[in-house]
Amino acid sequence: MKIAGIDSCPLGWIVVLHDTNGFSYKAVSSIEELIEFHTDLQRIFIDIPIGLSSEKFTRTIESKLRKELGKRSSTIFTPACRKAVYAKNYDEAREINKEILGKSISIQSYNISKKIKEVDQFMEIKATELEIYESHPEICFKYLNNSEIIQTKKSTKEGFQERFQLLQKHYPQLKSVYHNITETYSKSKVKQDDILDAMVLCVSNLNSKEKLRYLQDENDLDEKGILVKITY
């Protein structure tokens, strides 16, 4: 079974894959480009919202995620509604989100709208046999760490090393994977944090090979019929 963990990066997406040959990696400008290279890819964990709010549906999974991460809940943000994601600019997105959800959106939220839109559109055209699930790196790290939340910030040297060592503890070969990625792509294209996140998403995907583990809320089916759940 070929699986992948995907995180956004300045180039587009950084992907860590695993199959019978072990771990591999690739940075791509789009999800469709990834599928062109890996037509046999079967399951993806990706750090991007899947299933979006609309006039008749509101995502509520974020409140559950925040409870899961306690003091690290600041890593969870509420995505814009679907119409705002497809807006022409930030001002329009803010107005649409206010109209539909009763609140504005941050510039940080708007800045990833392009990636959210890309995945939302891909969900409509993807092959039915390809499974793609929303995930979250800090939730994955928590359950890789015996359900203990990692309190350090991965943007710090301490936080980075704590997570990197945890990954290596489970899969020592990820050390060389990480260094190969940093040698292949400059920091301006793929940041160190992006690599860590893609690796933990791939590891969680691999560890869930027999049975998916996920968080789900009661309000879980969006207007397009997409099931909103967070795999880990």
JOPE-V827155 format. One record per backbone hydrogen bond with DSSP energy under -1.0 kcal/mol. NH is the residue of the N-H (numbers start at 1). CO is the residue of the C=O. E is the energy in kcal/mol with one decimal. If there is no record, write none. Layout:
BEGIN
{{NH | CO | E} {NH | CO | E}}
END
This chain:
BEGIN
{{3 | 18 | -2.5} {4 | 43 | -1.8} {5 | 16 | -2.5} {6 | 45 | -2.5} {7 | 14 | -2.1} {9 | 12 | -1.6} {11 | 189 | -2.4} {13 | 28 | -2.6} {14 | 7 | -2.9} {15 | 26 | -2.4} {16 | 5 | -2.5} {17 | 24 | -2.3} {18 | 3 | -2.0} {19 | 22 | -1.8} {22 | 19 | -2.2} {24 | 17 | -2.0} {26 | 15 | -2.1} {28 | 13 | -2.5} {34 | 30 | -1.5} {35 | 31 | -2.1} {36 | 32 | -1.8} {37 | 33 | -1.6} {38 | 34 | -2.3} {41 | 38 | -1.6} {42 | 2 | -2.8} {43 | 2 | -1.3} {44 | 131 | -2.6} {45 | 4 | -2.3} {46 | 133 | -2.7} {47 | 6 | -2.0} {48 | 46 | -1.7} {54 | 57 | -3.5} {65 | 61 | -2.2} {66 | 62 | -2.5} {67 | 63 | -1.5} {68 | 64 | -1.6} {69 | 65 | -1.6} {72 | 69 | -2.9} {73 | 70 | -1.7} {75 | 72 | -1.7} {76 | 73 | -2.0} {82 | 53 | -2.9} {85 | 81 | -2.1} {86 | 82 | -1.6} {87 | 84 | -1.4} {93 | 89 | -2.2} {94 | 90 | -2.5} {95 | 91 | -2.0} {96 | 92 | -2.5} {97 | 93 | -2.4} {98 | 94 | -2.2} {99 | 95 | -2.2} {100 | 96 | -2.3} {101 | 97 | -3.0} {102 | 98 | -1.2} {110 | 106 | -2.2} {111 | 107 | -2.4} {113 | 110 | -1.9} {116 | 112 | -2.3} {117 | 113 | -3.0} {118 | 114 | -2.0} {119 | 115 | -2.1} {120 | 116 | -2.7} {121 | 117 | -2.5} {122 | 118 | -2.1} {123 | 119 | -2.1} {126 | 122 | -2.0} {130 | 127 | -1.5} {131 | 42 | -2.8} {133 | 44 | -2.8} {135 | 46 | -2.5} {140 | 136 | -2.3} {141 | 137 | -2.9} {142 | 138 | -2.0} {143 | 139 | -2.0} {144 | 140 | -1.7} {145 | 141 | -1.4} {147 | 142 | -1.1} {148 | 145 | -1.5} {156 | 153 | -1.9} {160 | 156 | -2.5} {161 | 157 | -2.4} {162 | 158 | -2.4} {163 | 159 | -1.7} {164 | 160 | -2.8} {165 | 161 | -2.8} {166 | 162 | -1.4} {167 | 163 | -2.2} {168 | 164 | -2.2} {169 | 165 | -2.1} {170 | 166 | -1.4} {171 | 167 | -2.8} {174 | 171 | -2.3} {175 | 172 | -1.6} {177 | 173 | -1.5} {178 | 174 | -2.6} {179 | 175 | -2.0} {180 | 176 | -2.4} {181 | 177 | -2.1} {182 | 178 | -2.3} {183 | 179 | -1.6} {184 | 180 | -1.5} {185 | 181 | -2.7} {189 | 186 | -1.6} {190 | 186 | -2.6} {195 | 191 | -1.6} {196 | 192 | -2.1} {197 | 193 | -2.4} {198 | 194 | -2.4} {199 | 195 | -2.4} {200 | 196 | -2.5} {201 | 197 | -2.1} {202 | 198 | -2.0} {203 | 199 | -2.6} {204 | 200 | -2.5} {205 | 201 | -2.1} {206 | 202 | -2.7} {207 | 203 | -2.8} {208 | 204 | -1.1} {209 | 206 | -1.5} {215 | 230 | -2.7} {220 | 218 | -1.6} {222 | 226 | -2.6} {225 | 222 | -2.2} {228 | 220 | -3.5} {230 | 215 | -2.4} {231 | 134 | -2.8} {232 | 213 | -2.1}}
END
